Amino acid sequence: MLTVPLETQILFAGILFFLGLIGLLVRRNMIFMLMSIEIMFNSAGLVFIIAGTHWKQPDGQVMFIFILAVTAVEVSIALALILQVYHHFKTLDSDAVNNLKDQN
């Protein structure tokens, strides 16, 4: 059986988290910002899975299931808020919404 070293796995999860963070900071569209947050959540869950596998404990998988539940709630609430923002401002650009906020 081929095993990947622990350092490589952690490095992959870190790169995934960093890509999500860069996407969150660079993109201004609220949908893309939400997707970047989801990438960050998944990389954190991946670290829990890696740690649980390394120590041969099921705790990492339990925490990942918890992260999936929190992510599902976060996505449903965020999409509802994004729909309300779009109906009110007719845009999903966070900078434009911030500028329009001062005019109302």
C-alpha positions as CSV (number, residue, x, y, z in Angstrom):
1,M,0.0,0.0,0.0
2,L,1.3,3.4,-1.0
3,T,1.2,6.0,1.8
4,V,1.7,9.7,1.5
5,P,4.0,11.3,4.1
6,L,2.2,13.3,6.8
7,E,4.1,16.5,5.9
8,T,2.9,16.3,2.3
9,Q,-0.7,15.8,3.5
10,I,-0.5,18.8,5.8
11,L,1.2,20.9,3.1
12,F,-1.6,20.0,0.7
13,A,-4.3,21.1,3.2
14,G,-2.3,24.3,3.9
15,I,-2.1,25.1,0.2
16,L,-5.9,24.5,-0.1
17,F,-6.6,26.8,2.9
18,F,-4.3,29.5,1.4
19,L,-6.1,29.3,-2.0
20,G,-9.4,29.7,-0.2
21,L,-8.0,32.7,1.7
22,I,-6.7,34.3,-1.4
23,G,-10.0,33.7,-3.2
24,L,-11.8,35.4,-0.3
25,L,-9.5,38.4,-0.3
26,V,-9.3,38.9,-4.1
27,R,-12.8,38.2,-5.4
28,R,-15.6,40.7,-4.7
29,N,-18.5,38.6,-5.9
30,M,-20.4,37.2,-2.9
31,I,-20.9,33.8,-4.5
32,F,-17.2,33.3,-5.1
33,M,-16.5,34.6,-1.6
34,L,-18.8,31.9,-0.2
35,M,-17.1,29.3,-2.3
36,S,-13.7,30.4,-1.0
37,I,-15.0,30.0,2.6
38,E,-16.2,26.5,1.7
39,I,-12.7,25.6,0.4
40,M,-11.3,26.8,3.7
41,F,-13.7,24.7,5.7
42,N,-12.9,21.7,3.6
43,S,-9.2,22.1,4.1
44,A,-9.7,22.4,7.9
45,G,-11.8,19.2,7.7
46,L,-9.0,17.5,5.7
47,V,-6.5,18.3,8.5
48,F,-8.8,16.7,11.0
49,I,-9.0,13.6,8.8
50,I,-5.2,13.5,8.4
51,A,-4.7,13.8,12.2
52,G,-7.2,11.1,13.0
53,T,-5.6,8.8,10.5
54,H,-2.2,9.5,11.8
55,W,-3.1,8.7,15.4
56,K,-5.6,5.9,14.3
57,Q,-8.5,7.6,16.1
58,P,-12.0,8.2,14.7
59,D,-12.1,11.7,16.2
60,G,-11.0,13.3,12.9
61,Q,-13.9,11.8,11.0
62,V,-16.3,12.8,13.7
63,M,-15.1,16.4,13.6
64,F,-15.3,16.4,9.8
65,I,-18.9,15.3,10.0
66,F,-19.5,18.2,12.4
67,I,-17.7,20.6,10.0
68,L,-20.0,19.3,7.2
69,A,-23.1,20.0,9.3
70,V,-21.9,23.6,10.2
71,T,-21.0,24.2,6.6
72,A,-24.5,23.1,5.4
73,V,-26.1,25.5,7.8
74,E,-23.7,28.3,6.8
75,V,-24.4,27.8,3.1
76,S,-28.1,27.9,3.5
77,I,-28.1,31.0,5.6
78,A,-25.5,32.7,3.4
79,L,-27.4,31.9,0.2
80,A,-30.6,33.3,1.7
81,L,-28.8,36.5,2.7
82,I,-27.2,36.7,-0.8
83,L,-30.6,36.4,-2.4
84,Q,-31.9,39.3,-0.3
85,V,-28.9,41.4,-1.1
86,Y,-29.4,40.8,-4.8
87,H,-33.1,41.6,-4.6
88,H,-32.4,44.8,-2.8
89,F,-29.3,46.1,-4.6
90,K,-29.5,44.2,-7.9
91,T,-25.8,43.3,-7.6
92,L,-23.6,40.7,-5.9
93,D,-20.5,42.8,-5.9
94,S,-19.6,43.5,-2.2
95,D,-17.8,46.8,-3.0
96,A,-20.8,48.1,-4.9
97,V,-23.2,47.1,-2.1
98,N,-20.9,48.8,0.4
99,N,-21.0,52.0,-1.7
100,L,-24.8,51.8,-2.1
101,K,-25.3,51.4,1.6
102,D,-24.1,55.0,2.2
103,Q,-26.6,56.4,-0.3
104,N,-29.8,54.9,1.2
